[in-house]
């Protein structure tokens, strides 16, 4: 024992220390037990914040997706234009012939595949009627290939009638189409000429106004609402000079005219 200091025993603790310990114990006992109220409120607010953020952000991603799909469709047409250009380079400027199979408005696969056209998937537009086909092929295509130089609705009607006549006679489409009776004012020299990159050199043909290929139907109305705040549908068109243009339906500009698309669609249903 240290001299001068008495041994401290519980009964000899200073009264002041005992009171301090008692107060500390009482304070701990009085402290409120944690409850889930505040925790649940915090979690609920966090969940509401996440939901609001999702409501704001997800439509932005959806709009981006809608923009990308039609862009892919336009890019497909540009690739088709490159296929036509490569084929024409080796065939004196003449583009691939139209498929001989009834109702198939596409380049003749035997003339372009696989030497010029090796990716069949570009025959499907992401916005087209056959976009969900698991195994794409030439029979599932989202586009119309004309094969002949058509400058206006008059020549469009002449083409449809000449096409039907060619099918009745089991003819192919490797030559210029003879004009049917009653359409002598269309075409040139009594025929609808095959698509040819040298057409602009004569007979008032302009490559930037001659359609080569386009969407099968007005399937881009979702694009019109998301990008231009307009409700009118339209189609993408590939022209002979290689550029792709979107034509609104309300423009009523060939080939984006409803009667022409309807008749083409009716003919395409005749596929065996």
PAZAPA-4460 file (N, C-alpha, C; in steps of 0.05 Angstrom, whole numbers, plus 32768, in hexadecimal, padded with zeros to 4 digits):
% residues 272
    n_x    n_y    n_z   ca_x   ca_y   ca_z    c_x    c_y    c_z   seq   type   mol
   8011   7FE8   8000   8000   8000   8000   8012   8018   8000     1      X     A
   8009   802C   7FEF   8019   8045   7FEE   8014   8054   8008     2      X     A
   8029   805C   8012   8027   806B   802C   8016   8084   8028     3      X     A
   8005   8089   803B   7FF5   80A1   803B   7FDB   809F   802C     4      X     A
   7FD7   8088   801E   7FBE   8085   8010   7FB0   806D   801B     5      X     A
   7F98   8072   8024   7F88   805C   802F   7F7E   804A   8019     6      X     A
   7F7A   8030   801E   7F6F   801E   800A   7F53   8025   8005     7      X     A
   7F4C   8027   7FEA   7F30   802E   7FE2   7F20   8015   7FDF     8      X     A
   7F0B   8014   7FED   7EF9   7FFE   7FEB   7EDE   8008   7FE2     9      X     A
   7ECC   7FF7   7FD7   7EB2   8001   7FCD   7EA4   8012   7FE1    10      X     A
   7EA6   800B   7FFC   7E98   801B   800F   7EA6   8035   8015    11      X     A
   7EC0   8037   800B   7ECE   804F   8010   7ED1   8061   7FF7    12      X     A
   7EC3   805A   7FE0   7EC3   806A   7FC7   7EB9   8086   7FCD    13      X     A
   7EC4   8099   7FC0   7EBA   80B4   7FC4   7E9D   80B6   7FBB    14      X     A
   7E8E   80C5   7FCA   7E72   80C8   7FC3   7E6E   80D5   7FA8    15      X     A
   7E80   80E7   7FA1   7E7E   80F5   7F88   7E81   80E1   7F70    16      X     A
   7E94   80CF   7F72   7E98   80BB   7F5D   7E80   80A8   7F5B    17      X     A
   7E75   80A1   7F71   7E5E   808F   7F70   7E46   809C   7F63    18      X     A
   7E42   80B6   7F68   7E2C   80C4   7F5C   7E30   80C7   7F3D    19      X     A
   7E4A   80CB   7F36   7E50   80CE   7F19   7E4A   80B4   7F0A    20      X     A
   7E51   809D   7F16   7E4C   8083   7F09   7E2F   807E   7F07    21      X     A
   7E20   8086   7F1C   7E03   8081   7F1C   7DF6   8092   7F06    22      X     A
   7DFE   80AB   7F02   7DF3   80BC   7EED   7DF9   80B1   7ED2    23      X     A
   7E12   80A7   7ECE   7E19   809B   7EB4   7E07   8084   7EAD    24      X     A
   7E02   8072   7EC2   7DF1   805B   7EBD   7DD5   8063   7EB6    25      X     A
   7DCA   8077   7EC5   7DAF   8080   7EBF   7DAD   808C   7EA3    26      X     A
   7DC2   809B   7E9B   7DC1   80A7   7E81   7DC1   8092   7E6B    27      X     A
   7DCF   807C   7E6F   7DD0   8067   7E5B   7DB5   8059   7E59    28      X     A
   7DA8   8055   7E71   7D8E   8048   7E71   7D79   8059   7E64    29      X     A
   7D7C   8074   7E68   7D68   8086   7E5C   7D6B   8089   7E3E    30      X     A
   7D83   8082   7E33   7D87   8086   7E17   7D74   8075   7E07    31      X     A
   7D67   8081   7DF3   7D53   8072   7DE3   7D5F   805C   7DD3    32      X     A
   7D51   8046   7DD4   7D59   802F   7DC3   7D55   8035   7DA6    33      X     A
   7D67   802D   7D94   7D63   8032   7D77   7D4A   8024   7D6C    34      X     A
   7D3C   8033   7D5C   7D23   8028   7D4F   7D27   8028   7D31    35      X     A
   7D16   801A   7D22   7D18   8019   7D05   7D0A   8030   7CF8    36      X     A
   7CFD   8041   7D07   7CEE   8057   7CFA   7D00   8069   7CE9    37      X     A
   7D15   8074   7CF4   7D27   8086   7CE6   7D35   8077   7CCF    38      X     A
   7D3E   805E   7CD5   7D4C   804E   7CC0   7D3A   8048   7CA9    39      X     A
   7D21   8040   7CAE   7D0E   803A   7C99   7D07   8053   7C88    40      X     A
   7D05   806A   7C96   7CFF   8083   7C87   7D16   8089   7C74    41      X     A
   7D2E   8086   7C7E   7D46   808C   7C6D   7D47   8079   7C55    42      X     A
   7D41   805F   7C5A   7D41   804C   7C44   7D2B   8052   7C30    43      X     A
   7D14   805A   7C3A   7CFE   8061   7C28   7D04   8078   7C16    44      X     A
   7D10   808D   7C22   7D18   80A5   7C12   7D2C   809D   7BFD    45      X     A
   7D3F   808C   7C04   7D53   8084   7BF1   7D46   8074   7BDA    46      X     A
   7D32   8063   7BE0   7D25   8054   7BCB   7D15   8066   7BB9    47      X     A
   7D08   807A   7BC4   7CF9   808E   7BB4   7D0C   809D   7BA1    48      X     A
   7D23   80A4   7BAC   7D37   80B2   7B9B   7D40   80A1   7B84    49      X     A
   7D45   8087   7B89   7D4E   8075   7B74   7D38   8072   7B5F    50      X     A
   7D1F   806F   7B68   7D09   806C   7B54   7D06   8085   7B43    51      X     A
   7D08   809C   7B50   7D06   80B5   7B40   7D1D   80B7   7B2C    52      X     A
   7D35   80B0   7B34   7D4B   80B1   7B22   7D47   809D   7B0A    53      X     A
   7D3C   8086   7B10   7D37   8072   7AFB   7D22   807D   7AE7    54      X     A
   7D0D   808A   7AF2   7CF8   8095   7AE1   7D03   80AA   7ACE    55      X     A
   7D16   80B9   7AD8   7D22   80CF   7AC7   7D36   80C4   7AB3    56      X     A
   7D47   80B1   7ABC   7D5E   80A8   7AAC   7D56   8093   7A97    57      X     A
   7D45   8080   7A9E   7D3E   806A   7A8C   7D32   8073   7A72    58      X     A
   7D20   8087   7A71   7D16   8090   7A57   7D2C   809B   7A46    59      X     A
   7D41   80A7   7A52   7D57   80B1   7A42   7D65   809A   7A34    60      X     A
   7D69   8083   7A41   7D75   806C   7A34   7D63   8061   7A1F    61      X     A
   7D48   8061   7A24   7D35   8057   7A10   7D36   8068   79F7    62      X     A
   7D38   8083   79FB   7D39   8095   79E4   7D52   8090   79D4    63      X     A
   7D69   808B   79E2   7D82   8085   79D4   7D7F   806B   79C4    64      X     A
   7D72   8057   79D0   7D6E   803E   79C2   7D5D   8042   79A9    65      X     A
   7D48   8052   79AB   7D37   8057   7993   7D47   8066   797E    66      X     A
   7D59   8077   7986   7D69   8085   7972   7D7D   8073   7964    67      X     A
   7D88   8060   7974   7D9D   804F   7968   7D91   803B   7954    68      X     A
   7D79   8030   795A   7D6E   801C   7948   7D69   8028   792C    69      X     A
   7D5C   803F   7929   7D59   804A   790E   7D74   8051   7901    70      X     A
   7D87   805A   7911   7DA2   805F   7906   7DAD   8045   78FA    71      X     A
   7DA9   802F   7908   7DB2   8016   78FE   7DA4   800F   78E3    72      X     A
   7D8B   8016   78E2   7D7C   8011   78C9   7D88   8021   78B2    73      X     A
   7D8E   803A   78B7   7D9A   804B   78A3   7DB5   8041   789B    74      X     A
   7DC5   8038   78AF   7DDF   802D   78A9   7DDD   8013   7898    75      X     A
   7DC9   8003   789D   7DC4   7FEB   788D   7DC1   7FF3   7870    76      X     A
   7DB1   8008   786B   7DAC   8011   7850   7DC6   801B   7843    77      X     A
   7DD6   8029   7853   7DF0   8032   7848   7E02   801B   7840    78      X     A
   7E01   8006   7850   7E11   7FEE   7849   7E06   7FE1   7830    79      X     A
   7DEC   7FE1   782D   7DE0   7FD7   7814   7DE9   7FE7   77FD    80      X     A
   7DEB   8002   7801   7DF6   8013   77EB   7E12   800C   77E4    81      X     A
   7E23   8005   77F7   7E3E   7FFD   77F1   7E3E   7FE2   77E2    82      X     A
   7E2C   7FD0   77E9   7E2A   7FB7   77DA   7E23   7FBC   77BD    83      X     A
   7E10   7FCD   77B9   7E08   7FD4   779D   7E1F   7FE1   778E    84      X     A
   7E2E   7FF3   779C   7E44   8001   778F   7E5A   7FED   7787    85      X     A
   7E61   7FDA   7799   7E75   7FC6   7792   7E6D   7FB5   777B    86      X     A
   7E53   7FAD   777B   7E49   7F9C   7765   7E4A   7FAC   774B    87      X     A
   7E41   7FC5   774C   7E41   7FD6   7734   7E5D   7FDA   7729    88      X     A
   7E71   7FDC   773B   7E8C   7FE1   7732   7E96   7FCA   7720    89      X     A
   7E8C   7FB2   7725   7E94   7F9B   7715   7E80   7F94   76FE    90      X     A
   7E6B   7FA4   76FC   7E56   7F9D   76E8   7E4F   7FB7   76D8    91      X     A
   7E63   7FC6   76D1   7E5F   7FDD   76BF   7E4A   7FF1   76CA    92      X     A
   7E4A   7FF4   76E4   7E38   8008   76F0   7E1C   7FFE   76F6    93      X     A
   7E15   7FE6   76EE   7DFA   7FDC   76F2   7DF8   7FD0   770E    94      X     A
   7DE2   7FD6   771C   7DDE   7FCC   7737   7DD3   7FAF   7735    95      X     A
   7DD3   7FA1   774C   7DC9   7F85   774C   7DAC   7F83   7742    96      X     A
   7DA6   7F6D   7735   7D8A   7F69   772B   7D77   7F63   7743    97      X     A
   7D5E   7F68   773E   7D49   7F61   7751   7D46   7F43   7752    98      X     A
   7D40   7F38   776A   7D3C   7F1C   776D   7D25   7F12   775C    99      X     A
   7D28   7EFB   774F   7D14   7EF0   773D   7CFD   7EE3   774D   100      X     A
   7D02   7EDD   7766   7CED   7ED0   7776   7CD5   7EE2   777A   101      X     A
   7CBD   7EDA   7774   7CA5   7EEB   7776   7CA2   7EF8   7792   102      X     A
   7C9E   7F11   7792   7C99   7F1F   77AC   7CB2   7F25   77BC   103      X     A
   7CCA   7F1E   77B2   7CE2   7F24   77C2   7CEF   7F3D   77B6   104      X     A
   7CEC   7F53   77C2   7CF7   7F6C   77B9   7D12   7F70   77C7   105      X     A
   7D26   7F62   77BC   7D41   7F62   77C7   7D54   7F5C   77B1   106      X     A
   7D6D   7F64   77B5   7D81   7F5D   77A1   7D82   7F3E   779E   107      X     A
   7D86   7F35   7785   7D88   7F18   7780   7D9F   7F0D   7790   108      X     A
   7D9A   7EFC   77A4   7DAF   7EF1   77B5   7DC5   7EE3   77A6   109      X     A
   7DBE   7ED6   7790   7DD2   7EC7   7781   7DE7   7ED9   7774   110      X     A
   7DE0   7EF3   7770   7DF3   7F05   7763   7E04   7F15   7777   111      X     A
   7DFC   7F16   7790   7E0B   7F27   77A3   7E16   7F17   77BB   112      X     A
   7E0B   7F00   77C1   7E14   7EF1   77D9   7E25   7ED9   77D0   113      X     A
   7E3C   7ED5   77DD   7E48   7EE5   77F3   7E5E   7EF8   77EA   114      X     A
   7E62   7EFA   77D0   7E78   7F0B   77C6   7E76   7F28   77CE   115      X     A
   7E5E   7F33   77CC   7E5A   7F4F   77D2   7E4A   7F53   77EC   116      X     A
   7E38   7F41   77F2   7E27   7F43   780A   7E2D   7F2B   781B   117      X     A
   7E3C   7F2E   7831   7E43   7F18   7842   7E37   7F18   785E   118      X     A
   7E29   7F2E   7865   7E1C   7F2F   787F   7DFE   7F32   787B   119      X     A
   7DF0   7F1B   787D   7DD3   7F1B   7878   7DC4   7F2C   788C   120      X     A
   7DCF   7F30   78A4   7DC1   7F3E   78B9   7DB9   7F5A   78B2   121      X     A
   7DC7   7F66   789F   7DBF   7F82   7899   7DA5   7F83   7888   122      X     A
   7D9A   7F6C   7882   7D80   7F6B   7874   7D69   7F71   7888   123      X     A
   7D6F   7F71   78A2   7D5B   7F77   78B6   7D5F   7F92   78C3   124      X     A
   7D4B   7FA3   78C1   7D4B   7FBD   78CF   7D42   7FB8   78EC   125      X     A
   7D50   7FC4   7900   7D48   7FC0   791C   7D2B   7FCA   7921   126      X     A
   7D20   7FDB   7910   7D05   7FE4   7914   7CF1   7FD6   7901   127      X     A
   7CFB   7FC3   78F1   7CEA   7FB6   78DD   7CDA   7F9F   78E8   128      X     A
   7CC8   7F95   78D7   7CB5   7F80   78E0   7CC3   7F65   78E6   129      X     A
   7CDB   7F61   78DB   7CE9   7F47   78E0   7D02   7F4B   78F2   130      X     A
   7D01   7F5F   7903   7D18   7F66   7913   7D1E   7F50   7928   131      X     A
   7D0A   7F40   7930   7D0E   7F2C   7945   7D14   7F10   7939   132      X     A
   7D18   7F0E   7920   7D1E   7EF4   7914   7D3A   7EEA   791E   133      X     A
   7D3A   7ED2   7929   7D53   7EC8   7935   7D68   7EC1   7920   134      X     A
   7D5F   7EB6   790A   7D71   7EAE   78F4   7D6B   7EBF   78DB   135      X     A
   7D77   7ED6   78D8   7D71   7EE7   78C2   7D79   7EDA   78A7   136      X     A
   7D6B   7EE1   7893   7D70   7ED7   7878   7D64   7EE9   7863   137      X     A
   7D69   7EE3   784A   7D5F   7EF4   7835   7D40   7EF4   7834   138      X     A
   7D34   7EDF   783E   7D16   7EDE   783E   7D0A   7EF0   7853   139      X     A
   7D1A   7EF7   7868   7D11   7F09   787D   7D21   7F24   787A   140      X     A
   7D16   7F36   786A   7D24   7F4F   7866   7D11   7F66   786C   141      X     A
   7D1D   7F7C   7873   7D0E   7F94   787B   7D0E   7FAA   7866   142      X     A
   7D18   7FA3   784E   7D1B   7FB8   783A   7D0F   7FB0   781F   143      X     A
   7D0B   7FC4   780F   7D02   7FC0   77F3   7D18   7FCA   77E1   144      X     A
   7D21   7FB8   77D0   7D34   7FBF   77BB   7D25   7FC0   77A0   145      X     A
   7D27   7FD6   7792   7D17   7FDA   777A   7D24   7FCE   7761   146      X     A
   7D3E   7FD1   775E   7D4B   7FC5   7747   7D49   7FD5   772E   147      X     A
   7D36   7FE8   772D   7D31   7FF8   7715   7D2F   8016   771C   148      X     A
   7D36   8027   7709   7D37   8044   770E   7D1A   804F   770C   149      X     A
   7D0F   8057   7723   7CF5   8062   7725   7CF7   807F   7730   150      X     A
   7CED   8092   7721   7CF1   80AE   7729   7CD8   80BA   7736   151      X     A
   7CC1   80AE   7732   7CA8   80BA   773C   7C92   80A5   773F   152      X     A
   7C7B   80AD   7748   7C65   809A   774C   7C5B   808E   7732   153      X     A
   7C5C   809D   771C   7C54   8092   7702   7C65   807A   76FB   154      X     A
   7C7F   807D   76FE   7C91   8067   76F8   7C8F   8051   770D   155      X     A
   7C86   8058   7725   7C81   8043   773A   7C6A   8032   7732   156      X     A
   7C55   803D   7727   7C3E   802D   771E   7C46   801C   7706   157      X     A
   7C55   8028   76F4   7C5F   8018   76DD   7C6F   8000   76E6   158      X     A
   7C80   8004   76FA   7C91   7FEF   7704   7C80   7FD8   7710   159      X     A
   7C6C   7FDF   771F   7C5B   7FCA   772C   7C4D   7FB9   7717   160      X     A
   7C43   7FC7   7702   7C35   7FB8   76ED   7C48   7FA7   76DD   161      X     A
   7C60   7FB2   76D6   7C74   7FA3   76C8   7C7E   7F8C   76D8   162      X     A
   7C80   7F8F   76F2   7C89   7F7A   7704   7C76   7F63   7703   163      X     A
   7C5C   7F69   7705   7C48   7F54   7704   7C48   7F45   76E9   164      X     A
   7C4B   7F54   76D4   7C4D   7F47   76BA   7C65   7F34   76B7   165      X     A
   7C7C   7F3D   76C2   7C94   7F2D   76C2   7C90   7F13   76D2   166      X     A
   7C82   7F14   76E8   7C7D   7EFC   76F8   7C6B   7EE9   76E9   167      X     A
   7C57   7EF4   76DA   7C44   7EE3   76CB   7C53   7ED4   76B5   168      X     A
   7C68   7EE0   76AA   7C77   7ED4   7695   7C91   7EC6   769F   169      X     A
   7C93   7EC3   76B9   7CAA   7EB6   76C5   7CC4   7EC2   76BC   170      X     A
   7CC4   7EDD   76BA   7CDC   7EEB   76B1   7CEE   7EF2   76C9   171      X     A
   7D07   7EF5   76C4   7D19   7EFF   76DA   7D1B   7F1D   76D7   172      X     A
   7D2D   7F29   76E6   7D2F   7F46   76E7   7D4C   7F4F   76E1   173      X     A
   7D58   7F42   76CE   7D73   7F49   76C7   7D74   7F5D   76B0   174      X     A
   7D5E   7F62   76A3   7D5D   7F76   768D   7D4B   7F8D   7694   175      X     A
   7D4C   7FA2   7684   7D39   7FB8   7688   7D1C   7FAE   7686   176      X     A
   7D0A   7FBA   7695   7CEE   7FB2   7695   7CDF   7FC0   767F   177      X     A
   7CD3   7FB1   766C   7CC2   7FBE   7658   7CAA   7FCC   7665   178      X     A
   7CA4   7FE4   765B   7C8D   7FF2   7667   7C73   7FE5   765F   179      X     A
   7C60   7FE2   7672   7C46   7FD6   766C   7C35   7FEA   765C   180      X     A
   7C21   7FE1   7650   7C0F   7FF2   7640   7C03   8007   7652   181      X     A
   7C01   801F   7648   7BF6   8036   7656   7C0B   8046   7666   182      X     A
   7C24   803D   7665   7C39   804B   7674   7C4F   8054   7662   183      X     A
   7C49   805A   7649   7C5D   8062   7636   7C6B   807C   763D   184      X     A
   7C5F   808C   764F   7C6B   80A5   7657   7C7F   80A2   766D   185      X     A
   7C82   808A   7678   7C94   8085   768E   7CAE   8079   7683   186      X     A
   7CC2   8078   7694   7CDC   806C   768D   7CEA   807A   7676   187      X     A
   7CF9   806B   7667   7D08   8077   7650   7D0A   8062   763A   188      X     A
   7D05   806A   7622   7D07   8058   760B   7CF7   803E   760E   189      X     A
   7CDF   8041   761B   7CCD   802A   761D   7CD3   8017   7633   190      X     A
   7CE6   801D   7645   7CED   800A   765B   7CF2   801A   7675   191      X     A
   7CF1   800B   768A   7CFB   8014   76A4   7D17   8009   76A7   192      X     A
   7D2B   801A   76A7   7D47   8010   76A7   7D4F   8005   76C1   193      X     A
   7D61   7FF1   76C0   7D6D   7FE6   76D8   7D7C   7FFD   76E6   194      X     A
   7D7E   7FFA   7701   7D8E   800E   7710   7DAB   800D   7706   195      X     A
   7DB5   8025   76FF   7DCF   8027   76F3   7DDC   8041   76FC   196      X     A
   7DF4   8040   7705   7E02   8058   770F   7E08   806C   76F9   197      X     A
   7E03   8065   76E0   7E08   8078   76CA   7DEE   8085   76C0   198      X     A
   7DD8   8081   76CF   7DBE   808B   76C5   7DBD   80A9   76C3   199      X     A
   7DCB   80B7   76D5   7DC9   80D4   76D5   7DD5   80E1   76BD   200      X     A
   7DE3   80D1   76AD   7DF0   80DC   7695   7DDD   80E1   767E   201      X     A
   7DC4   80D7   7682   7DB1   80DA   766C   7D94   80D9   7677   202      X     A
   7D82   80E3   7666   7D65   80E0   766A   7D5C   80EA   7685   203      X     A
   7D68   8100   768F   7D5D   810E   76A7   7D5C   80FC   76BF   204      X     A
   7D6F   80EA   76C3   7D70   80DA   76DB   7D85   80E6   76EE   205      X     A
   7D7E   80EA   7707   7D90   80F5   771B   7D94   80E1   7731   206      X     A
   7DAD   80D9   7736   7DB2   80C4   774A   7DA9   80CB   7766   207      X     A
   7DA8   80E5   776D   7DA0   80EC   7787   7D81   80EC   778A   208      X     A
   7D72   80E5   7775   7D55   80E4   7776   7D4A   80C9   776E   209      X     A
   7D5B   80B6   776A   7D52   809B   7762   7D54   8088   777A   210      X     A
   7D3D   807F   7785   7D3F   806D   779C   7D48   8051   7794   211      X     A
   7D59   8046   77A4   7D63   802B   77A0   7D56   8017   77B3   212      X     A
   7D54   801F   77CC   7D4B   800D   77E1   7D3F   801D   77F8   213      X     A
   7D2B   8011   7806   7D1F   8020   781C   7D11   800C   782F   214      X     A
   7D08   8016   7846   7CF9   8006   7859   7CE0   7FFA   784D   215      X     A
   7CD9   7FE3   7857   7CC0   7FD6   784D   7CA7   7FE4   7856   216      X     A
   7CA7   7FF2   786D   7C8F   7FFF   7877   7C96   8017   7888   217      X     A
   7C81   8027   788F   7C85   803E   789F   7C88   8035   78BC   218      X     A
   7CA0   802C   78C4   7CA4   8021   78DF   7CB4   8034   78F1   219      X     A
   7CB9   804C   78E9   7CCA   805E   78F9   7CBA   8074   7907   220      X     A
   7CA0   806E   790D   7C91   8083   791B   7C9B   8088   7937   221      X     A
   7CA7   8073   7944   7CB2   8078   795F   7CCA   808B   795D   222      X     A
   7CD9   8089   7948   7CEF   809B   7944   7CE5   80B8   7941   223      X     A
   7CCF   80BB   7932   7CC5   80D6   792D   7CBC   80E3   7947   224      X     A
   7CB1   80D4   7959   7CA7   80E0   7972   7CBF   80E6   7985   225      X     A
   7CD3   80D5   7985   7CE9   80D9   7998   7CFD   80EE   798F   226      X     A
   7D01   80F2   7975   7D16   8104   796C   7D0B   811F   7962   227      X     A
   7CF4   811E   7956   7CEA   8137   7949   7CD0   8140   7954   228      X     A
   7CC5   8132   7969   7CAC   8139   7975   7C96   813A   7960   229      X     A
   7C97   8128   794D   7C83   8127   7938   7C78   810B   7937   230      X     A
   7C5F   8108   792F   7C52   80EE   7930   7C51   80E0   7915   231      X     A
   7C59   80EE   78FF   7C58   80E2   78E5   7C6E   80CD   78E2   232      X     A
   7C66   80B6   78D6   7C7B   80A2   78D1   7C89   80A8   78B7   233      X     A
   7C9D   8098   78B0   7CAC   809B   7897   7CBF   8084   7892   234      X     A
   7CCF   8086   787E   7CE1   8070   7876   7CFD   807B   786F   235      X     A
   7D11   806A   7872   7D2C   8071   7868   7D2E   8067   784C   236      X     A
   7D3B   8078   783B   7D3E   8071   781F   7D5B   8074   7817   237      X     A
   7D65   805F   7809   7D80   8060   77FE   7D7E   8068   77E1   238      X     A
   7D8D   807D   77D9   7D8C   8087   77BD   7DA5   807D   77AD   239      X     A
   7DA3   8080   7793   7DB7   8076   7781   7DD2   8082   7786   240      X     A
   7DD3   809A   7790   7DED   80A7   7795   7DF9   809E   77B0   241      X     A
   7DEB   808C   77BF   7DF6   8081   77D8   7DED   808E   77F1   242      X     A
   7DDE   80A5   77F0   7DD6   80B2   7808   7DBB   80A6   7812   243      X     A
   7DB7   80A7   782C   7D9E   809D   7838   7D8F   80B4   7844   244      X     A
   7D75   80B5   783F   7D64   80CB   7848   7D4B   80C0   7855   245      X     A
   7D43   80CE   786B   7D29   80C7   7878   7D13   80D8   786C   246      X     A
   7CFE   80CC   7862   7CE7   80DA   7856   7CCF   80D6   7867   247      X     A
   7CC4   80ED   7870   7CAB   80EB   7880   7C93   80E4   786E   248      X     A
   7C81   80D6   787A   7C69   80CE   786B   7C59   80E6   7861   249      X     A
   7C57   80FB   7871   7C47   8112   7869   7C53   8120   7850   250      X     A
   7C6C   811B   784A   7C78   8128   7832   7C6C   811D   7819   251      X     A
   7C62   8104   781A   7C55   80F7   7803   7C68   80F8   77EB   252      X     A
   7C81   80F1   77F0   7C96   80F2   77DB   7C9E   80D5   77D4   253      X     A
   7C9F   80CF   77BA   7CA6   80B5   77B1   7CC2   80AE   77BA   254      X     A
   7CC7   8095   77C4   7CB5   807E   77C5   7CA4   807C   77DF   255      X     A
   7CA6   8090   77F1   7C98   808F   780A   7C7B   8098   7807   256      X     A
   7C6D   808A   77F6   7C50   808F   77F2   7C41   8075   77F9   257      X     A
   7C2B   8077   7807   7C1F   8060   7813   7C15   804B   77FE   258      X     A
   7C09   8055   77E8   7BFE   8041   77D5   7C15   8030   77CA   259      X     A
   7C2C   803C   77C5   7C42   802D   77B9   7C4D   8018   77CD   260      X     A
   7C4F   8020   77E6   7C58   800D   77FB   7C44   7FF7   77FF   261      X     A
   7C2A   7FFE   77FE   7C16   7FE9   7802   7C16   7FD4   77EC   262      X     A
   7C1A   7FDD   77D3   7C1A   7FCA   77BD   7C33   7FB9   77BE   263      X     A
   7C4A   7FC4   77C5   7C62   7FB4   77C9   7C5E   7F9F   77DE   264      X     A
   7C52   7FA8   77F4   7C4D   7F95   780A   7C3A   7F7E   7801   265      X     A
   7C26   7F85   77F2   7C14   7F71   77E7   7C22   7F5D   77D5   266      X     A
   7C33   7F67   77C4   7C43   7F55   77B3   7C56   7F44   77C3   267      X     A
   7C61   7F4F   77D8   7C74   7F3F   77E8   7C66   7F28   77F6   268      X     A
   7C4C   7F29   77FA   7C3E   7F13   7807   7C3A   7EFC   77F4   269      X     A
   7C40   7F00   77DB   7C3D   7EEA   77C7   7C56   7ED8   77C7   270      X     A
   7C68   7EDC   77D9   7C7F   7ECA   77DA   7C77   7EAD   77DE   271      X     A
   7C82   7E9A   77CF   7C7A   7E7E   77D3   7C82   7E73   77EE   272      X     A
***
